[in-house]
Amino acid sequence: MRKIIGIGESILDIIFKNGQPTKSLPGGSVFNAMISLGRIGIPVHFITEVGQDQVGENILTFMRENNLSTENVDIFCEGKSPVSLAFLNEKNEAKYMFYTQYPENRLNVVWPRIDPDDILILGSYYAVNPVLRPRIIEFLEYARERKAIIYYDPNFRRAHAHETMRITPFLLENLEYADIVRGSKEDFETLFQLSDPNKIYTDKIKFYCPNFIYTRGAEGIELFSLEKHIHFDVPEINTVSTIGAGDNFNAGLLYGLLKENITREQLKNLTSEKWTKIISTGIDFSIEVCCSYDNYISQEFASHYTATH
């Protein structure tokens, strides 16, 4: 059976509303997608790192409870597991503060086995962090050699905007490895000061990667491939929290790729009908997460979705 492999940070999110903490739960951009995929029954492997402390132990327990193997986790002794504070505004959109204390030597893990047409997902600052770059490149090379589908979500937040110049070469390398790039309006405004999806695709993405998905919240989704540009509307909903919305769009889209049994070779000329099915799954997952304070789809949603789709 095909599997999905993620690489990224694991972090404890503490969510604040009206100045008061309302919930804490494990998170991280790729982590959130992995939990949702584990809940829906996809074989998932997650490469990450946590400290040998209470926060780290809670994250490892949570991973095991949600069908994620912990055999590719670097558990470090020096330093502490990272924590983020997420402050929700009146629109339930989050601003973040991050607290990290990593050791000098990082990501000491054995790579999981990759087979042809498995899917690798990476993203966020983790994927362009200069400290981790040698290991990230090593893993991308391995995934490409093994003919995996590589899915890249830059997920580049304003908190890192001052580093844009420094990380741009790594970003462009990631685009070149990718088979699909998915990014939000905020990502490309921060990276390139651009908000026109056509221009972003033509000037910044197309040369490196043919398949580009641009998401802009309630304004909908734009899909670009070499021969297509399709707009998708998204339903109007009352959001509780947008934390994890993009991460779970990713999870749903990857689930859609597997459910439709799309191979790396088939990605080159997918029909509009196939793309519509795949992106609709991403929208379903994203909406589910926006309706709660959780960063991932609920167990109930996962059971119902597999039974009815």
C-alpha positions in Angstrom: 0.0 0.0 0.0 1.3 3.5 -0.8 2.2 5.7 2.1 2.8 9.3 2.9 6.0 10.6 4.6 6.2 14.0 6.2 9.1 16.0 7.5 8.7 19.0 9.8 8.6 20.4 13.3 6.5 19.1 16.2 5.5 21.9 18.6 3.0 22.5 21.4 0.5 25.1 20.4 -1.2 27.1 23.1 -4.2 29.0 21.7 -5.3 32.3 23.2 -8.7 34.0 22.6 -9.5 37.4 24.2 -6.2 37.3 26.0 -6.9 34.0 27.7 -5.5 30.5 26.9 -8.3 28.3 25.6 -6.6 25.1 24.5 -3.2 23.5 24.1 -2.5 20.7 21.7 0.4 19.3 19.6 0.9 21.0 16.3 3.3 22.0 13.5 2.4 22.5 9.8 3.2 19.0 8.5 2.5 17.4 11.8 -1.2 18.6 11.6 -1.6 17.0 8.1 0.0 13.8 9.3 -2.4 13.4 12.3 -5.4 13.9 10.0 -4.0 11.3 7.5 -3.3 8.9 10.4 -6.8 9.3 11.6 -8.3 8.5 8.2 -6.3 5.3 8.0 -3.4 6.2 5.5 0.0 4.6 6.3 2.1 7.6 7.5 5.6 8.1 8.6 6.7 11.4 10.2 10.3 12.6 10.5 10.6 15.2 13.3 12.4 16.0 16.5 11.3 16.6 20.1 13.1 17.1 23.5 13.4 14.5 26.2 10.9 16.4 28.4 7.2 16.4 29.3 6.1 18.3 26.2 8.1 15.9 24.0 6.6 12.9 25.7 3.1 14.3 25.3 3.7 14.8 21.6 5.1 11.2 21.1 2.1 9.7 23.0 -0.3 11.8 20.8 1.5 10.6 17.6 1.1 6.9 18.7 -2.6 7.4 19.6 -3.2 8.7 16.0 -1.4 5.9 14.1 1.9 7.7 13.5 5.0 5.7 13.9 7.6 7.4 16.2 10.6 5.4 14.8 11.8 8.4 12.7 11.7 10.9 15.6 15.0 12.5 16.9 14.5 12.7 20.7 17.2 15.1 21.9 18.6 15.5 25.4 20.1 19.0 25.2 17.5 21.7 24.8 13.7 21.7 25.1 10.7 20.8 22.9 9.4 23.9 21.1 6.3 25.8 22.1 4.2 28.3 20.1 1.6 30.8 21.4 -1.3 31.4 18.9 -3.4 34.6 19.5 -6.7 34.5 17.7 -8.2 37.9 16.5 -11.9 38.8 16.1 -11.9 36.9 12.7 -10.3 33.8 14.5 -7.1 34.3 12.5 -3.9 33.6 14.4 -0.7 35.5 15.1 2.1 33.4 16.5 5.0 33.7 18.9 7.5 30.8 18.9 9.8 29.6 21.7 12.5 27.2 20.6 15.7 25.7 22.2 17.1 23.1 19.9 20.5 21.4 20.3 23.3 22.1 18.0 23.3 18.7 16.4 19.8 18.0 14.9 17.7 15.6 12.9 19.7 12.5 13.8 17.2 10.0 12.3 17.2 7.1 9.9 15.1 7.8 6.8 12.0 5.7 6.3 11.8 3.5 3.3 10.4 5.2 0.2 8.8 3.3 -2.7 7.8 4.6 -6.1 4.6 6.8 -6.0 4.8 7.2 -2.2 4.2 10.9 -1.3 6.6 13.2 0.6 5.2 16.4 2.1 7.4 19.2 3.5 7.0 22.8 4.2 7.2 25.8 6.5 10.4 27.4 7.7 11.6 23.9 8.6 12.1 23.1 4.9 14.3 26.2 4.3 16.1 26.4 7.7 19.8 26.8 6.9 20.7 24.7 9.9 18.8 21.7 8.6 19.5 22.3 4.9 22.1 19.4 4.4 19.7 16.8 5.8 16.6 18.2 4.0 18.5 18.0 0.6 19.7 14.5 1.4 16.1 13.4 2.0 14.8 15.2 -1.1 17.5 13.5 -3.2 16.5 10.1 -1.8 12.8 10.8 -2.4 13.5 11.8 -6.0 15.7 8.8 -6.7 12.9 6.6 -5.3 10.4 8.3 -7.6 8.1 9.6 -4.9 5.6 12.4 -5.5 7.1 15.5 -3.7 4.5 18.0 -2.3 5.8 21.4 -1.1 3.9 24.0 0.9 6.2 27.0 1.5 3.9 28.2 4.4 6.3 31.1 4.9 5.0 33.4 7.6 5.6 37.1 8.3 7.5 36.3 11.5 10.3 35.1 9.2 10.0 37.9 6.6 13.3 39.4 7.6 15.0 36.2 6.5 13.5 36.1 3.0 16.8 37.0 1.2 18.8 34.4 3.1 16.4 31.5 2.5 15.3 32.3 -1.1 18.0 29.9 -2.7 16.7 27.1 -0.5 13.1 27.9 -1.4 13.9 27.8 -5.2 15.6 24.4 -4.7 12.5 23.1 -3.0 10.3 24.3 -5.9 12.6 22.5 -8.3 12.3 19.2 -6.4 8.5 19.5 -6.1 5.9 17.8 -8.2 3.1 19.9 -6.7 3.5 23.3 -4.9 0.6 24.6 -2.7 0.9 28.1 -1.2 -1.4 30.7 0.3 -1.9 34.3 -0.5 0.0 35.3 2.6 3.0 33.1 1.6 3.6 34.9 -1.7 2.9 38.4 -0.4 5.6 37.7 2.2 8.1 36.0 -0.2 7.6 38.0 -3.4 5.3 40.9 -2.6 2.9 39.5 -5.2 -0.8 38.6 -4.9 -1.8 38.0 -8.5 -1.8 34.1 -8.8 -1.3 34.2 -12.6 1.8 36.3 -12.2 3.1 34.2 -9.3 2.7 31.0 -11.4 4.2 32.5 -14.6 7.1 34.4 -13.0 8.0 32.3 -9.9 6.7 28.7 -10.0 6.2 27.4 -13.6 9.9 27.3 -14.5 10.5 24.9 -11.5 7.3 23.0 -11.0 4.3 22.6 -13.4 1.5 22.0 -10.8 0.6 25.0 -8.6 -2.3 25.4 -6.1 -2.9 28.9 -4.8 -5.3 29.3 -1.8 -6.8 32.5 -0.6 -9.3 31.7 2.1 -12.9 32.6 1.4 -11.9 33.9 -2.1 -11.3 30.4 -3.3 -8.6 28.3 -4.9 -6.7 28.6 -8.2 -5.1 25.5 -9.8 -2.5 25.9 -12.5 -0.8 23.2 -14.5 0.9 23.5 -17.9 -2.4 23.4 -19.8 -5.0 24.4 -17.2 -6.1 27.2 -14.9 -9.2 26.3 -12.9 -10.9 28.4 -10.2 -12.6 26.6 -7.3 -15.1 28.4 -5.0 -15.2 27.5 -1.3 -18.4 27.3 0.8 -19.1 30.2 3.2 -18.7 29.0 6.8 -18.5 30.4 10.3 -15.0 29.7 11.4 -14.0 28.9 15.0 -10.2 28.9 14.2 -8.2 29.0 11.0 -5.3 27.3 12.6 -4.6 24.1 10.6 -6.8 25.1 7.7 -4.1 25.1 5.1 -2.4 22.1 6.7 -5.6 20.1 6.4 -6.2 21.2 2.9 -2.8 19.6 2.2 -3.9 16.4 4.1 -7.2 16.2 2.1 -5.5 16.8 -1.2 -2.9 14.0 -0.5 -5.7 11.7 0.6 -7.5 12.5 -2.7 -4.3 11.7 -4.7 -4.2 8.2 -3.0 -7.9 7.6 -3.2 -7.9 8.4 -7.0 -4.7 6.3 -7.2 -2.8 9.1 -9.0 0.8 8.2 -9.8 3.7 10.6 -10.3 3.6 9.9 -14.1 -0.2 10.6 -14.2 0.3 14.0 -12.6 1.7 15.3 -15.9 -1.7 15.3 -17.6 -4.5 15.0 -15.0 -8.0 15.8 -16.3 -10.0 18.6 -14.9 -12.4 16.1 -13.4 -9.6 14.4 -11.4 -8.2 17.7 -10.2 -11.7 18.7 -9.1 -12.2 15.5 -7.0 -8.8 15.9 -5.4 -9.1 19.5 -4.6 -12.7 19.0 -3.3 -11.3 16.6 -0.7 -8.8 19.2 0.4 -11.6 21.7 0.8 -13.7 19.2 2.9 -10.8 18.6 5.3 -10.0 22.3 5.6 -13.7 23.2 6.4 -13.9 20.5 9.1 -10.8 21.9 10.9 -12.1 25.5 10.7 -15.2 24.5 12.7 -13.2 23.6 15.9 -10.1 24.6 17.9 -8.4 21.4 16.8 -5.5 21.4 14.3 -6.7 18.2 12.6 -9.9 16.4 11.5 -11.9 14.7 14.2 -12.1 11.0 14.6 -15.8 11.2 13.9 -15.2 13.1 10.6 -12.6 10.6 9.5 -14.9 7.6 10.1 -17.8 9.2 8.4 -15.7 10.4 5.5 -14.2 7.0 4.7 -17.7 5.5 4.9 -19.4 7.9 2.6 -16.6 8.8 0.0 
